[in-house]
Amino acid sequence: MKYLVCQGKKSLVACSVALALMSTATTVNAQSDETSASSEDVVEVIQVRGLRGSLVKSMNEKRYADSVSDTISATDIGKLPDVTIADSLQRITGIQINRSGGEGSSVNIRGINQVGTTLNGEQMLSAGSVTSVQPDFTDIPSTMVSGLDVFKSREANMISSGMSGVINLRTYRPFDLEEGYTVNARVEATDGSMGDETDSLFSTFIGYNKDREFGATLTVTASKKNLADYLFGSTGNDWGFAAAEASNFAAANVDANGNGSTDDVFYAFQGHQASNQFIERDRIGINGSVQWQLTDNIELLGEVFYTDMDEFRTQAGFIASQAWQNVTGWFNPDADGFTSHENFTKDDDGNVVDLGGTLNSFHSGVLQARRTMVHSEADAIEKESINTNLELRYDNGDNLTASFRWVHGEARNDNALSVVDAYINSGSQVGATYKGEGGVDIDDVNPWGYDGVAPTLPDGSTVDGFTVIPVGIRYSGDTQIWSLPTEQNINGEMVSEVFGSNVNRYSLTSTNLTGSQREAELDVLRLDGTYMFDLGPVVSADFGVRYGVRNIEQNAWIGGVARTNAYGDAFLSRWKDSASQAPETLESFIDPISFTSLQEKGFITQISDFQGVSGLGSLYFADPNAMSDPLAWHNEVYGQNIQSPDGANSYDLEETSTEAYVQFNLDGELGDITYRGNIGLRYVKTELDINQSDVASNGFATYNGVEYALSGALGMLPPASAVINTTRDYDDLLPSINLAFNLTDDQVLRVSFGQTVTPHNTNNLAGGINVTRILACNVQAPDGSDVFCATSASQQGNPSLEPWRSTNYDASYEWYFSDTGMLSVAAFAIEIESFITNTTLMLPIPDSDGTVRGYDLVTEEFTGLVPTTTIGNGEGASVEGIEFGYQQGFDFLDGIWQNFGVNANYTYSPSTSDETDYYGEDTPMFDNSEHQANLALWYEDDKLQFRVAGNYRSETFLSIRRLGEYELAQYREATFYLDASMSYDINDNFTVLLQGTNLTEETRRQYYQWEDMLDKVFLNERRITLGVQYRM
């Protein structure tokens, strides 16, 4: 690996050009073809590997860049400083990442997730973000990239994407290598502290460079990971109620918190869970390139970047819930089991209004559960992408360079999700029965389950009318403590039996199967050129045109089991539920299925591993690992399932962009101060052709020549009956200015200005409407079947949304006080023209039987209207912040201390959105943390190198939970992750590697408004990796 040291007063332009030539890509393809500086102009080139070399190379690339940017360079071929791409990116000021299974996944810059992603300077398709703008790098092995560029200010020769910045992935190209062959191979084994399996990685790189006349590279990576992602807390997303003491407990006027009044309210989750979760990821990555100097003036470059990842997510959890019944206050809190807050709401003008009484969070007591079940999920995800680049470069040897590129990309992201619920209680608690023809009750839906006891009130008295399973629960720090009953009511007799210990008590109750296919295709043609001249401070001009077409298609489906009713009429049902009834004839069409019968097929497993949780013992589950093919499992258990299209969540979209730019590059003097930079203008015309689904209303569909009834009560949605086509276009002129003033030989002052335009996630443009329907309204259709009442809805897509537009300002000061030392301070401001705003409309949405009722869960009244959230362009806002960075190798010290070094940075990025919280205070932008800091201590000598790195991210705003008249802000608590790595060179060819991630087993906690109103806790493992690397 190479890095540059600019000595004395060498030309800064020469340094910039040399660095661009050494890098595998630049912000634009034309710039990488500029005439190289002569050997006497360029600086010393030093062969290095390791942390110090990587940091110095990154520092110099930042120093001589024209724009505001940061770079991460590989410490060796195929080896970024961190395990994943996202984990490496988080070390850069202004970058915040999210995690999946403990690994870094999606990324935002300066608190904004509308981030552009490029591969070697041009748009790419990633299977992790087919329909979204925010990059997700989980499917891309870090071994496939040589470095990462983060451009925070815009240049006219960059593609128009990314409101807050662009992340560029760089790959190795043959002419960047030493002459001859380069070989590198690595094998790793990884153990997690919470899992049992040992993970593996194998990666190899082969490169050949024949005196810059011809060369080729090939990278192949294969890895297998099993990531622990345990969870406890509430069930679902935003599944909760405002339970009033006056009306929502088992009896009227219950003083649940014991304060002598009944005018208080509790936030009551619909259910509580403890889940064993794992994510298995099998990755394959192949990256190849060929570079050929056809003539003295013409060079040909061809590249292929291929990724494939099979991801299998499993969950097995115990759930105690109130089963969506009207008794939303379904617990008796302990004396210290709640926290009281002011009971506020807001009027139409946003003013806070005191309702009297208190709003309480619950965290300890006895649950009066009406549903106790085990819940299994298996989500099989296939992600695949290929990006190719064919590029012809021209250099006349004088003042003109040019390139022509054809970029093609394809990506797909398919999934099938199986969800299986199994009762341990009988179902009598909610009147769930297995029925014969005409809806006549035959038995409880789980005839082998526990019947429960009468519910009790906080004063110890009992209430007649229904039964419950009393379950104790307590949240304390990062632990959840359960207390399960040991005496059970079975067919009217009390039996000594630890709850859940007997597999004979379980039966499948409700299962469902859904999935989707997402595909994208991209083609780009572009011509870029650079003309060198001497017009005072204007030293060259970049110019180019670009034409790109991106097609995205999403097709969602529902797995409906095929059945016939007593009349012989065919129908489909998403809900494989023994309590569900056939259309018209009302009999149950799924027989109760005991766990003992499934155990004989190998479909049942016993689990006692619930991290952070105590008191559950060992429970039985439908084995999620047996559902690796979800469709095949459902066919095996229930018979034929038909993948019926979900019209509301299916669409296709074509985006065409035509672009042209001109940019003048500057190199001049102002008195004793030299400067460099650029000023440019980019024109972008965007055309959209959107096809949304117009969902049928007749409730029938024909598959394989058979007409099936599609009942909303059975979870089926009709396919699209027609297409709603929307075409529109818009034009943007995007100016940009970047100036870097060399105050001294080692001090740089930068200022920049630029405007951006960024497309929306395609779901925001083309997505359909989703309706939540539940049984709690206690309504029956004329034929006697239960009706699922519409209680809320969300409409995702609005094709008239204006794109994200922003005006960005940057100013920074950088002091390069030694060959390894840098101090930087930067200020930024991003003025966003318009946020997406969530608007709630009251719409007449029909219930499952087609009748509009508008059931209100809080008041239990029928209003005729259903609250429906949709999106639109709201008011704009600005994001301002400050970034500090410091790095230094301690080469000014003596002895062993000169081998140490430190990297530190801090980002302050306050923000506001158009949302307000419970108290009427402005909330931050979604997914933004106000504070982020990194600190890394490293050491490197001739053989040994190690690094210890910590990353802190303050609390993160997630959403607003709207519940009747309450608006609660949802946050994720602050996190601190500690990682460490070490390597030792046995000789010139072999290196031993040791790496540890999440050494402190950091948890992620989510809460509503107050930290005591805990929503969910995710627990991730410490992972230790041992590896061996060979190089030649």
N, C-alpha and C positions, 0 to 999 in steps of 0.2 A: 504494500500500500504506500501511496505517496502523499506528501503534503509539502506546501510551499512556505518558505520563509522569505519575505521581501526585505532585502537588506538596503540600508542607506536610503537614498532618494530615488530608487528605481521607479520607473513609470508605473503609475497606478493602473493605467489602461493595459499595459503589458501584463501586470499581475492578474487583472481581471480576465484577460483572454486566456492566459495560461491555465488559470483555475477552471475556466469553462471547458477547455480542451481536456483537462484531466478528469472532469466530472463526466458521468455517463449520459447526463442530459442537462439541459438548461431550461429556462422558462419558455423559450421558443426554440424550435428546431433550426431556424435560420442562424441564430446567434452561435450555435455550437459549431458552425462551419466558418466562422470568421478566420481570417488569416492569422496563423500562429506567429507569436513573437519569435524573434531570433534567439539563439541560445545565449548570446551575450546580454540580451535585454532581459531574458527571463532569469531569473532567480535560481537559486540552488534547489535541486530536486533531491530529496532524501528518501531512501527506502525505509519504511517503518511498518510496524504492526502495533496493535494494542491500544489501550485506552488513551495514552498520551498522544499518539499519532492521530487517532480519531478525533480527539478534542481540538488539536491544533488545526487539523484540516477543516473541521467545521467552523472554527473561529476565523480562519483566513477567508473561507467562502463568504461568511457574513461580512467580513471587513471590506472585501472588494466587490460586493454585490452593489448594483445600482439601486435596488429596491430594499424595502424593509423586509428582512427575511432571516430565517434561522435554518440550520442544516444539522442533520445527524448523519454521521458517516460510520460505515461498518468498521469494527475493530479488526476484522479479518474477513477474508472472502466468505460470504454466507453467514456472517455473525454480526448482528446488531448488538448494541450494548445491553438490550433487554430481551426478554423471551419473545414478546410479540411486537408487531408494528405499533399498535396503540400504546403499549407500555413504554416503548422508546419515545414516542411523541409526547407523552405527558411530562417529560423532563424539560420541555421547551416552555418558555414564558408564554402565558396566554392560552395554553392548550389544556383542556379538561377532557377526561375520558370517562365513559361508563364501562361497567364490567358485566360479563356474562360467564357464570361459573367461576368467578374469580379472575378470569383473563380480561385484559383490555379489549374492548370491542369498538363501540362507536365513539366519535370524536367531535368536540366543538372547539372553535377558536374564539377567544374573547367573549365567551358566554353565548355565542350564536352558533346554532347547529347547521345553518345553511352554508356548508363548506364545500368547495369544489375539490374534486379528486382527478388527478391526471397521472398518466403513465408515460414517462419520458417526454413530458411537455404537451401531451395531447389527451383528450377525453378518453376515458376507459369505462368499461362496464364491469361492475363487480356483482357477483351473485349474492353478496350480503346486503346489497342496497339496490335491488332492481327497480323498485317503485319509489325510493326515497332519495333525498338529496344528501342527508347526513351520511358520511362514510362509515362503513362497518367493515373492519379488516379481519374478522375472525376466520374467513375462508382462505386468506392469503398467507402462506408460510413466510415467516420473516427471513428465511434463508434465501428467498428469491430476489431480494433487493440489495443493492449496494449502498443505498443511502436514501434519506428522506429530506425533501425541501419543504419548508413552510413559508409561503409568500403572504405577508400580511398587508403589503401595499400592492397596488395593481400597476402593471405596465400595459401599454396598448397592444403589445405583441402577445399577450396572454389570452387564452380563450376566456369568454365571458361566462364565468361560473364561480359561485362562491361569494356570499355577501361579506363575510368576515375574513376570507382568505382562501388559499388554495394549497392543498397538500400534493406534492409531486413525488411519486415513487420512481426511483432510479434503478435501472438494472445494469449489469455488466455488459460491455460491448467489447469485441475482440481487440480493437486497436487501443483500448485502455490498458491492456495487459502487457507484461514483459514479453519480449520476443521469445518464440518457441512455445513450449507447452507449459500450462499451469494446471495443476491438479490439486483438489482439496476435497477431503471427505470427512464426515463427522457422524458418529454414532452416539446416541444418548439414551439413558434410562431414567425415568422419573417416578418417584413415589410421592403420594399425597398422604397427609396425616389423618385424613378421614376415610379414605377408600382403601380397598384391598388389592387392587390391581396395579401392576407396574406398567407404566406407559413407555413408549419407544419412539425414537426418531432416527431416521437415516437420511443423510443428505450428501450429495456429491456434486462437484463442479469440475468440469473439464473445459479448458480454454486453449486456443491455439492462435498465435499471431505470427505470421510470416512477414516480418519486416514491414508491417503496415501495407502490404500488398493484398493479402488475403488472411482472413481469420474467421474463427467460429467459436461459439461457446455453447455449453449445454449444462443446465442445472436440473437435477432431479431430486425431489424431496418427498418422503413418505413418513407420516407420523400417525400415531394413535394415542388419544388422550381420553382419560376418564376423570371428569371434574366434579367434585362434590359441591352441591349448591343447596344445602339444607335450608328449610324454611319453617318458621312458626309465626302465628299471629292470626289475622282475620282471613276469611275465605273470600275468593272473588276479588274484583276490583270495584271499590266504592260500594260494596254491598253492606248497607247499614241503614239505621232508622233513627229518628228522633223520638224516643220513647218517653211520653209524658206520664208522670206519676198519677195524674188525674184520670187517665183513660186507657193507657196502653199496657198495663201490667195485668196479671191474671185476675185481678179484681179492680174495681174502681177505687180511686183515692188511696193509693198505696204509698206510704211514707218510706220509700226505698233507702234514702240516705239518712233517715232517722233524725232530721233536723226539726221535726215538729210541724212541718207543713207539707202540702202535696201539690205545690205549684212549681216543682222542679222538673227538669228534663234530663234524661241520660242519652248519650250517643251510644247506640246499641248495634254492635256488629251482627250481621245475619248469622254468622258462624265463626267458630274458632278452630284452628287446625294446627297439627304438627306433621311435617312432611319430610320424608326421605327423598331427596332429589339428586339425580346424577345426570351429567351431560357427557355423552360419548362422541368424540369427533375423530373421524378418520380422514386425514387430509392427504392429497397428492398434489404436487406442484411441479410443473415442467416449464422451463424457460430456455429458449434457444435463440441464438442470433447468428447471422452470417454477415460479414462485412468484406467488401471486395472493391479494391481500387481499380476500376475498369481502365481508366486512362489517367494521364497526369491531372486532368481536370474533373473527372467524373468518378463518383463513388456510389456504390450500391449497398444499401443496408436492408436486411430483412429480419424480422423478429416475431416470435410467437411467445405468448404469455398465457399459460393454461393452468387453471385451478379446478380441483374437484374435492368436495367435502360431503361426506355422509355424516349427518348429525342425528343422534338419537337421544331424545330427552325423556327421562322417566321420572315419575313421581308416584310415591305411595304414602298416603297420609291418612291420619285419623281426624274426623270432623265431628264436632258436636254443634248442632245448629237449632234454630227455631223453625226451620222448614217453611219459611215465607208465610207464616201465619200472622194473624192480626195481633196476637200477643207479642209485641215487639220488645217489651220490657220483660225478658225471659230469664232473669237472674235475680238472686238475692245477694247484694254486695256485702262483703265483710265490713267491719267497722272502719278498717283502714284500706278498704278495697276500692276507693273512688277518690277523685280529686274534683273539687267544685270550682267553676269559673263563672264569670258574669254571663247572664242569659241575654245576649244581645242579638239584634237583627238590624237590618238597614232599610230605610224607607226608599221611595222611588228616586230621591235625590242623592242617595248614597250616605245619608246621615245615619249615625248609629242610634238605635232606639233600644232602651232598656225594657225588656219584657217582664221583669220581675222574676224572683226565684233564681235558680242557678242552672247552669248547663254542666253536667258531670261526665267525666270519663270513668270507665269501669276497668279495673285491673286485678280484682281479686274477689272471689265469692263462689257461690254455687249456681251453676247453670241449670235451668229447668229445660233440658234439651228434649225436643220433640222429634229430632232425627239424630241418631248416632250411627255413623257409617264409616266405612273405609273407602278411600277414594284413590283410584289408580289412573294414571295418564301415561300414554306413550305417543310421542310426537316424532315421527320419522320424517326427516328433512333431507332433501338432496339439493345441493348447490353446485353449479358447474358454470364456468365461464372460460371464454377464450378471447384474447385480444391479439390482433396481428398488426404489424406495421411494415409497409413496404415503402422505402424512401430512397429517392435519387437525389444526390447532392452534386452541386456544380461549384467549381472554384476556378475563376479565370487566371488565377495567379497574380492578380493585380488588385482591382478595386471592387470586384463583384463576386458575391457568393449567393447561391440560391439553392432551394430544395423543394422537391415535390413529394408529398406524402399521400398514401392511401391507408387509412386506418379502418379496420373492420373489427367489430366486437359482437359477441353473442353471450347471453347469460340467461340462466334459468334458476328458479328457486321453487321447488315443489315440496309440498308437505301433506301428510295424512295424520290426523290427530284422533286417537281413540281415548274416550273418557268413560270410565267404569265406576259406578257407585254401587256399593253393596251394604244393605242394612244389617245392623246387629240387633236393633230393636225390631219389633214386629210390624210396625206401621200403624198400629191401632191408635197411636198418639195423635195422628192427623186424619184418621179414618181412611187410610190407604188400604184398599181391598182388591183381591182378585175376584173378577166378576164373570158370571155366566151370561147367556144370551138375554137381552133385555136389561142388562145392568144389574142383575140380581147378585148380591154379595155371596161369595162362596167361602172365602177365608181371608185372613190378613195377607198383605202383600208379601210378607216374610213369615210364613206359618211356623218357622222354627225359632223366631226371635223373641227377645225380652219384651214383656208387656208394659213394664214400668209401674209407677206409683202416682198417686195424686200430687199435684204441685203444691208447694208450700209458699207462704208469704214470709217476709222478713220477721214477722212476729211469731212464726212457727205454726200458724194455723194453716189448714189445708183448704184447697178449692176443688169443688167437684166439676165435672163436665169433660175432663180429658185427663190423660196421664202423661207423665214425663219420665225421663231418665235423669236423676240428679247427678251432676258431675261437677266436682270441685276443680277450680282453675285459679292459678296465681301467676302474674308476671312480675319478675324481680330481676332487674338488670338485663343481662343477656340470657336469661333462663325463663322457661315456661314450666310450671309445675302442675301436674294433673293429679286428681284424686278420684279414682274410679270406684263405683259401688261394688261391694262384695256379696250383697244379698240381692237376688233377682226374682222378679215376679214372672213365673212361667206358667201360663194357663191357670192363673188364680192362686198358685202356690208359691210361697217364698222359698227359694232354694239358695244354699250357700255355693256361690260360684263367682270367681273373679270375672268381672265384666270383660268380655272379649277373649277369654282364654280357651273357649270351646269352639272349635271350628264348625261344629254342627249347628251353631246358632246363626250362621251367616248365610245370606243368599244375595245373588245379583238383584238389584232393584231397578236401576236405570242406567243405560249406557247409550252413547251416541258416537257418531263417526262423521268427521268433516275434513275438508282439505281444500287445497288450491294449487293452481299452476300459474306461475308468473314467468313470463319470458320477455326478453328485450333483445333488440338488434340495433346495431349502430354502424353507420358508414360515414366516413369523413374524407373529403378531398380538400387539400390545401396546398397553396403555393406561397412560399416565403422567400424573401430576398433581402440582402444587405448591400448597400452601395457606399463605399468609403470615399470621402472627399475632404477637402480642407477649406472650410468656409468659416474661418475664425474658430469660435468655440464649438461649432457643429462639425463633428468628425465623421458621422455616417448617418445613414437613414435606413431604417427597417421598414418593409412594406409587405403586404400580403393579402390574400383573399382566402376564404374558407367557406365550404359548403358541407353541412352535416344533416343527417336524417337519423332520428332515433324513434324506434317503434317499440311500444310496450303493450303487452296484453296480459290481463289477469282474468282467470276463470276459476271461480270458487264453486265448490260442490258440497252436497250433503249426502251422506250415506243413508239411504232409506231402505229398511228391510221390507221385502215384498210379502204381502199377506192378502188374504181375501176374507171378507166378513161372512156372516152366516148366510147371506144371500148369494155368495159367490162373487161379489164385486171386489175387484182388485184395488188395493191402496198401498201407499208407502208410508212408513213411519220412521222418523229420525229417532224418536224415543223408544228404545227397547225396554219397556217398562211394564211390569205385570199389573200395574194399576191403570194403565192407559186402555182406552176403549176403542173398539173398531167403529168406524163411521156407521151411523144409522142403526146397526144391530146391537151396539154397546157392550159386547162381550170383550173380556181381556183376550189379547191375541198372543201374549208372551206368557208361557207357563212359568211359575216360580222355579228358579234354578238354584239349587243348593251348592254351597262350596264343596261339599263332599263329592258331588258328581263331577265337578270341575277338577277336583284334586286328582281324580283317577286319570284325567287327561294331561296332568302336569301343568295345569293353568293356575295353581294356587301356590303362594309362597308365604313364609312366616318371617316377619321383620320385627326386630327390637331396637334397631339402630336409628335413633332420632336425636341428632346432635343438639345440645342446648336444652333438651327436654327430659323431664323425669316423670315417673308415675304411670307410664303407659304399659310397661311390661312388654310382652310379645304378642303381636296381633297378626291376623291373617289378611292377605290381600290377593286380589286378582293380579297375578304376576305381570308387571309391565314389561319385563324382558321377554315374556312369551308373546307380546304384541309387536314385535319388530316389524311385522307386516300387518298394519292395523286392519286393512280391508280383509285379508285372509283370515284373521282372527275372528272378525265379526261374521264372516261367512261360515266359519267352522262352528261357532256357537249358536247362531240364529238362523242360518240359511242365507239365501241370496240377498245381497245388498246391492242396490243400484245407485251409482253416483249421479244423483240428480242435480242439474245445474242450479246454482244460487244466483239468480238474476240480479239481485240487489247489490252483489259484490263482484260483478263481472263487467269488464269494460275493455276497450282498446283505445290507444292514443298514439298519434303520430306528431312528432315535433320536428319541424324543419327550421334550420337556422342558416342564414346567409350573412357573412361577416367580411369586413374589409378594414384594414388599419394602415396607418402610417405613423412612424415614430422617429424622431430626430434625437440622436445620441450626442451628448455634450461632453466636452473636456476643455476647460478653460481656467482662467485666473481672474480673481477679483482682488486687485492689489497684491498682497503677499499670500493670499489664500487661493489655493487651487480647488477646483470643484469638478465634479462629473455628474452625469445623470441623464435624464431623458424627458422629453415631452411628446405626447402623442394623442391620437384620437382613434377610437374604434367605433365602427358602425355595426349594429346588430339588428337584423330583421328576423323576428320569430313568428312562425306560423303554426297554429295548433289545429288539429283535426281530431275531435273527441267523439267517441261513440259510447254513450251510456245506455244501460239497459232500461227499457220500459217494461216493468214486471207485469206479467199476466195476472188477471184477477179471477179467472174461471176455476182455478183449483184443480186442474187436470193436466196430465202430460202423458205422452205416449212414448214408451221405450220398448224396442224390440217387438213392435207390433201390438203391444198390450197397453191399453189405456188405464192409467192409475189415478186414483183420487189423491190429491195432496192437501191434507188437512193441516191448518195452522195449529190446531190443538195437539197434533202429533209432531210438531216441530218442523214440518216441511214448508218450504217456500217455493212459490211457482217460478219456473224459468222465465227468461225474457221472452216477451211476445212481440217486441219491436225494438228498434234502435232509435235513440234520441241523438241526433248528430248536431254537433256545434263546431263551427269553424270560426276562427278569429286570428288576427295577427296584430303585432305591435312592433314599433321601431324604437331603437335607443341609440343615442350618440353618447359615447362614454369617454370623456377626457381623462387624462392622467398626467401627473407631473411627479418626478422623483429627482431630488437633488441631494448630493452628498458633498459637504464642504470639508476639506482637509485642513482643520484648524492648525495642526502641527503634523509632524511626521507620524505621530501615533494617536492623534485625536480626530474623530470624525463627527460632524454634526449633520443629521439627515432631516429633511422635511419632505413630505409627500402629500399628494392630493389625488383622489380618484373616485370615479363613480362606477357602480356595479349593477348588474341585473342578473337575477338568479331564478330559475324555474321553481315551481312548487313540487312537492311530492305529488305523484300522479293520483293518489287516492284523494287528495284535496281537490283535484280538478274533476275527476271522473267517478269517484266512489258513489255508492247508492245509499239507501236508507236502511237502518237496522232498528228493529222494534223489540223492546223487552216486554214479554207477556208472562204473567204469573197466575197461579191458581187462587191467590188469597182473597179474591173478590167474592168467592162462594156463589158463582152464577152457573146455572145449568141451561143448556140449549133446549129448545122444544123437544128434541129427541131424548133428553135426559143425560146427555154427555156433559162432562165438566168443560167450562169455558175458561180459556186463558185470557185474562184481561190485559190490554195494553196499558202500561203505566208510565213508560217513557220511551223516547226514540232519539236516534241521532242520525242526521243526514250528513254524510262525509263530504260528498263532492259538490263543488260549485264551479262549473266551467268558465264562469265570468270573472273569476278571481284575477286581479292584476298580479304580475310577478313581484317577487321581492326586489326592491330597488333601494340602494343606499348611496350616501356620499361619505367617503372615508377620509380622515385626516390623521397624519402621523408626524411626530417629531421625536428624534432620539439623539442622544449623545453617547458616543462610544470611545473609550480610552483603552488602547492596546499598549499596556505598559511593559510587556515583556513578550518573548516568543511564545509563551504559554498563558499569558495573563490578559484578562479583559474585564473592564467594568462598563456596564451599559445602563442607561436610564431612558425609558421611552414613555411617551404619552400618546394616547390615541382617542379618537372620537369617531363614532359611527352613527350617522344620522339615517334612520330607517324611515322610508317614506310612509309605509303602512304595515301594520301588524295584521296577522289573521286574528279576527275576534270571534269569539263564540257567542252566538245569539240564541236565546231560547224563545221559540215560538210555540203557541198553543194551537195544535192542529187536531182535526177530527180523524183520528186513526182507528180503524176497526179492530175489534177483538178477534180471537181465533175463529169465531163463527161468522165473521163478516159484519157484525153489528157494532156500531160506534157507541161506546158508553163513557169512556174517559174516567176510569177508576182512579181516585186519589188515595194513595197508600196512607197518607198522614191523617186525613179527615175521614177516610173510609166512605166517601161520597162519590156519586157518579156525576161528573161535571160536563161530560160530552166532549171534552178536549184533553189532549195528551201533551205534556211538555216535550218539545222536540228541539234538540240543540242542532244548530247548523253553523256554518262558517261564512265569513265575509271579510272584506277589507275594512279594517278599523283605522284608528288614528295612528299616526307615526310616533316615534320616540327616538331617543338617542342613548347610546351606550358610550360612556367615557371610562377611561382607566389609565393605570400607570403600571409599567413593568420595570423590574430591576433585575439585573443579571451580573454575576461575578464568577470568574473562574481563574484559577492560578495553579501552576505547578510550582512546588516549593524548591525549584532549582537554585534559588539564592541561598539555601541553607547548606550545611556541610553534612557529610556522612550519609547515613541511611535516610535522614529527613528530606534530602533533596529528591527522593523517589516518591514522595507523597504529593498529593494535590487535592484541590477542593473545587466543587461546582455548587453554586447556590443561585436561586432565583426566587422572585416573588412577583405575583400579579394581583393587582387590586382592580376588580372590574364590577363596580356597582351597576345596577340596572333597574329599570322599572318597566312594567308592562301596563296594559290597560285593564288589568285585573286588580281587584282589591280583596283584602282578606276579611276575617271575622270582625275586626275592629275598624274597617274602612281604610286601612293603610294599604298603600301601593305594594304590590308583590313584585319580586324580581322577574326577569324573563325566564321562560321555561328552560330547565336544565342548566341554569347558570348558578355558579358559586361566586360569591363576592371576593373570597380570598383563596389563593392557591400558592403553595410554596414547595420548593424542592431543595434538598440538601444531599450532596453526595461527597463522600471522602474516598479517595482512591490512592493506590500504591502501584508502582511499576518499576521493576528492575530488569536485568537481562533475562531472567527466567520466570519470575513470579509477578503476577499482577492480581489485584483484588479491588473490589469496589463495594461500598455499602451505601445504599441510596434510600432516602425516605421521601414520600410524597404526601402532602397534606392538602385536603380540599374541604373548604367550609361547607356548611349546610347548603343543600341544593333544592331549589323550588321545582316541584313536579306538576302540580295541578291545583285547581279549585274544586272542592267537593261541594256541590250545590244540593242541599237537602231541605226541601220546603223553603222556609224563610231564612235558613242558615247558609252561610258561605264560609267553608273552612279551608284554609290553605294547607296543602299537603307538601311535606318536606322530607328529604333524606338527610339524616344527621351527618355531621362532619366525619370524615374518615382520614386515617393515616396508615399508609402502606409502607412496609419496610422490606427491602429486597437486598440481596447480597450475591456477589459472584466472585469466583477465583479461578485462575488458570495457572498452570505451571508447564513450561517448555522443557520436556525431557531432553530433546535435542532439536536440531533444525527442522526435523520432520514431524515429530509427535508432540502433542500438547494434551494434558489432562485438564478437564473442565469440571468445575463444581459450581452449582448455582442454586440459590434458594429464593423463593418468592413468597410474599405474604407471610413473613416469618412470625408475625404476632397473631396470625389467624384473625385478622380484622373482620368485623361484622358490618353489615349495612342495615341500618334501622330506618324505617319510614314511620312518620307520624302525621296526625292531623292537628294543625294549629299549635298545639302544646305538646311537649315531649312526653307528657304522661298519657296522651291519647294515642297510644302505640298502635300502629297499623300492622306492620310486618317486620320481621327480622330475618335476614339472610346470613347464613354462616358458610364461609368458604375456608378451604384448607390451606395449610402450609405445604408447599411443594418443593422437593429437593431433587435436583437433577445432577447426575454424574455422566460425563461424556469423555470421549477420546476423539481428537482431531488429527488428521494426517494431511500434510501438504507437501507438494513437490514443485 
